[in-house]
């Protein structure tokens, strides 16, 4: 870890390389009038909107919607099965993938029939969740697009794993956009210290709007977790129909959220945007890119990172640039040669090619003081939104 000095707070940086845009955003965070103690940049850091992805920010009096992000509660879950690859031939694996695609809506698609909601989601938390409430039973159990995925993997002992990445779908975006717009109005009085171009508008946590945002953010966190669990149950059912396997305990984490925590003897709102909690002994998930390994990790409780870890590999090529520049045939050949059932079929799919992301092994190495690798998981099949 190296320390980058600014005009206000230091930036603790675990990334060996930080793109110019992400560093500029980190400096804005460090010089924000309500930022506290220090700012963290993790090894997967890259430019985001307002706040870099792969960063951690502490505040006390305010909460910043863009430091949580538009996909509130985006995160991961993973579960180990009791079967090895020897019981999963290529035909069975392909059929499992087809069945999952048949049962789980991807991209912009929703369920045609209402799905059951868990009890903690049956009452809206505020005006936006109230407005969107009728759509929620159709959105739960849907994957979405972008970098969201369902992946079938194996560990070094050839045990099969299921890993899933998704968030709060359209609900989270509606909540994020609404409160960011309200934050812009509320924080106008600070325009001389927080430039509009920084996109770091904030809300007083003790104001009605601040409390509303926190309540609706927490609803989105619960929805995102339930969304992943709904899909995982579907994938488990598909697996059981084909293999009659059993499943271990689920690991479930968020990586876009704010949480009230005690660090360095003080209470802070810890904003993790593209970062996971890594308390001592806490399990986490750090996925690679399509066609590369992923990691199950155990936190070391490092205070310098606010007990946080990278959330994935981190982009190095933007989506539009990838679609424009990468060669479809060579990437497909490379993935086909590896034997992975992948989702690179057309030019538009290249925004999720492995070449778009950092090397996941390097990310893990650069944060060896934050987490301990427990399982390295190798992809067998990938389903993308």
Order of alpha helices (4+ residues) and beta strands (2+ residues): beta-beta-alpha-beta-beta-beta-beta-alpha-alpha-alpha-beta-beta-alpha-beta-alpha-beta-beta-beta-beta-beta-beta-beta-alpha-alpha-alpha-beta
